[in-house]
């Protein structure tokens, strides 16, 4: 095929207006399931502390009628736990010209970048609480760090024999040791749920990475949920997704999390974990030293696991 000689086309034309959409597409996820489900608390020091206690084991308590008291039950002291608040920040610097020129998709570059950095801060917090970080007091050359869920959990677990739980008394400064990976099975999940319930927790959330979320969808407890949740014999509308696992100790919501390690699956009682805040989210205008705008978004926060035995971990799971 050929075009007529001297046909004027767009390849030769000047002054054609651009076709630039006024929308900016960003599919990066912003949801933070762990942080959204646990509690909130304000603190007043970078080192924050709390206490845990427990009851004596149940026993056959039989006494003689008219008996005198000659001995007394021992008193067990509470356990005092600690963690540190860490500082997280995002910074922005952009020229005054960039803020002034006409832009597609946003009127103010500064406002757009502030909103974007705010979402990034929340993602960083979620990541920090679920990816093995340990508590660090910090000094003039090392930043303070808040301990993650892995660093706290040491009572309820199912892991490989070559893995190891963290060991601590008051502050979780030692990391969990990973073992060889194995397939996540319903037997593993049942074991962890039972341990959490026996310890006194109420298993409410199973939080996994995307690979193991799909694996959980095939567990038999999920198949039962498709019928039980509808109150009849018709399956759920969406049967390819596992949203509720019906365990022997109650229904457990299955929640995928993009920001946790795939090799970990957490059984969580959200009533026993909190995000603590020493300094809330702030936008700070930094000193102007030239023809540019400077901003800092900052938060000082920590992670409080009120009772580590209210949670559990299925560790060392395959990641693909």
ZIZI-V368424 format. One record per pair of residues at least 24 apart in sequence whose C-alpha atoms are under 10 Angstrom apart, sorted by the first residue. I is the first residue (numbers start at 1). J is the second residue. Records with the same first field share a line. If there is no record, write none. Layout:
I: J  J
This chain:
20: 104  105
21: 104  105
22: 103  104  105  106
23: 104  105  106
24: 104  105  106
25: 105
26: 116
28: 119  120
29: 119  120  123  258  259
30: 116  118  119  120  121  122  123  258
31: 119  122  123  126  257  258  259
32: 119  122  123  124  125  126  127  257  258  259
33: 126  207  255  256  257  258  259
34: 125  126  127  129  130  205  207  255  256  257  259  260  268  270  273  274  275
35: 122  123  125  126  127  129  130  270  273  274  275  303
36: 126  270  274  275
37: 205  268  269  270  271  273  274
38: 268  269  270  271  272  273  274  275  304  305
39: 270  271  272  273  274  275  276  304
40: 273  274  275  276  277  303  304
41: 273  274  275  276  277  278  301  302  303  304
42: 274  275  276  277  278  279  280  301  302
43: 85  275  276  277  278  279  301  302
44: 276  277  278  279
45: 84  85  277  278  279
46: 83  84  85  86  87  137  144  146  277  278  279  300  301  302
47: 82  83  84  85  86  137  144  146  278  302
48: 81  82  83  84  85  276  278  302  303  304
49: 80  81  82  83  84  170  171  304  306
50: 78  79  80  81  82  83  170  304  305  306  307
51: 77  78  79  80  81  82  170  306  307
52: 77  78  79  80  81  306  307  308
53: 77  78  79  80  307
54: 78  79  199  200
79: 169  170
80: 169  170  171
81: 168  169  170  171  172  304  305  306  307
82: 135  146  147  169  170  171  172  303  304  305
83: 134  135  136  137  145  146  147  148  170  171  172  173  302  303  304  305
84: 134  135  136  137  138  144  145  146  147  171  276  300  301  302  303  304
85: 135  136  137  144  145  146  147  275  276  277  278  279  299  300  301  302  303  304
86: 125  135  136  137  138  143  144  145  146  147  277  278  299  300  301  302  303
87: 143  144  145  146  278  279  298  299  300  301  302
88: 121  122  124  125  143  145  281  297  298  299  300  301
89: 117  118  120  121  124  281  282  283  296  297  298  299  300
90: 114  116  117  118  120  121  283  295  296  297  298  299
91: 117  283  284  286  294  295  296  297  298
92: 117  285  286  293  294  295  296  297
93: 286  292  293  294  295  296
94: 291  292  293  294  295
95: 290  291  292  293  294
96: 290  291  292  293  294
97: 291  292  293
98: 292  293
99: 292  293
110: 293  294  295
113: 295
114: 283  295  296  297
115: 297
117: 296  297  298
118: 281  282  283  297  298
121: 281  297  298  299
122: 281  299
123: 258  259
124: 259
125: 259  275  299  301  302  303
126: 257  258  259  260  275
127: 257  258  259  260  261
128: 259  260  302  303
129: 259  260  275  302  303  304
130: 257  259  260  261  264  266
131: 259  260  261  262  264
132: 174  175  176  177  260  261
133: 172  173  174  175  176
134: 166  171  172  173  174  175  176
135: 171  172  173  174  175  302  303
136: 171  172  173  174
137: 171  173
145: 173  301  302  303
146: 172  173  301  302  303  304
147: 171  172  173  174  175  302  303  304  305
148: 172  175  302  303  304  305
149: 266  268  273  303  304  305  308  311  312  313
150: 174  175  176  177  264  266  308  312  313  315
151: 175  176  177  308
152: 176  304  305  306  307  308  309  311  312
153: 266  305  307  308  309  310  311  312  313
154: 308  309  311  312  313
155: 192  195  196  199  308  309  310  311  312  313
156: 191  192  193  194  195  196  197  198  199  267  308  309  310  311  312  313  314
157: 188  189  191  192  193  195  196  266  267  309  311  312  313  314  315
158: 187  188  189  190  191  192  195  265  312  313  314  315  316
159: 188  192  264  313  314  315  316  317
160: 314  315  316  317
161: 316
162: 316
163: 315  316
164: 315
165: 315
176: 315
177: 315  316
178: 263  264  315  316  317
179: 263  315  316  317
180: 263  315  316  317  318
181: 263  315  316  317  318  319
182: 263  315  316  317  318  319
183: 212  215  263  316  317  318  319  320
184: 211  212  213  215  216  263  264  265  314  315  316  317  318  319
185: 212  215  216  218  219  314  317
186: 215  216  218  219  220  221
187: 219
188: 313  314  315
189: 216  219  247  265  266  267  312  313  314
190: 221  247  248  249  314
191: 312  314
192: 265  266  267  311  312  313  314
193: 247  248  249  250  252  266  267  268  311  312  313  314
194: 247  248  249  312
195: 309  310  311  312
196: 249  267  268  269  308  309  310  311  312  313
197: 248  249  250  269  309  310  311  312
198: 249  309  310
199: 308  309  310  311
200: 307  309  310  311
201: 267  268  269  270  271  272  307  308  309  310  311  312
202: 249  250  251  252  267  268  269  270  271  272  310  311
203: 247  249  250  251  252  253  266  267  268  269  270  310  311  312
204: 244  245  249  250  251  252  253  254  267  268  269  270  271  311
205: 244  245  251  252  253  254  255  266  267  268  269  270  311
206: 243  244  245  252  253  254  255  256  265  266  267  268  269  311  312  313  314
207: 252  253  254  255  256  257  260  264  265  266  267  268  313
208: 254  255  256  257  258  259  260  261  262  263  264  265  266  267  314
209: 255  256  257  258  259  260  261  262  263  264  265  266  319
210: 255  256  257  258  259  260  261  262  319  320
211: 256  262  263  317  318  319  320
212: 256  262  263  264  265  317  318  319  320
213: 241  242  243  254  255  256  257  262  265
214: 240  241  242  256
215: 242
216: 241  242  243  244  245  254
217: 241  242  243  244  245  254
218: 242
219: 245
220: 245  246  247
221: 245  246  247  248  251  252
222: 246  247  251  252  254
225: 251
261: 315  317  319
262: 315  316  317  318  319  320
263: 314  315  316  317  318  319  320
264: 313  314  315  316  317  318  319
265: 312  313  314  315  316  317
266: 311  312  313  314  315
267: 310  311  312  313  314
268: 308  309  310  311  312  313
269: 307  308  309  310  311  312
270: 305  306  310  311
271: 305  306  307  310
272: 304  305  306  307  308  309  310  311
273: 303  304  305  306  307  308  310  311
274: 302  303  304  305  306
275: 301  302  303  304  305
276: 300  301  302  303  304
277: 301  302  303
278: 302
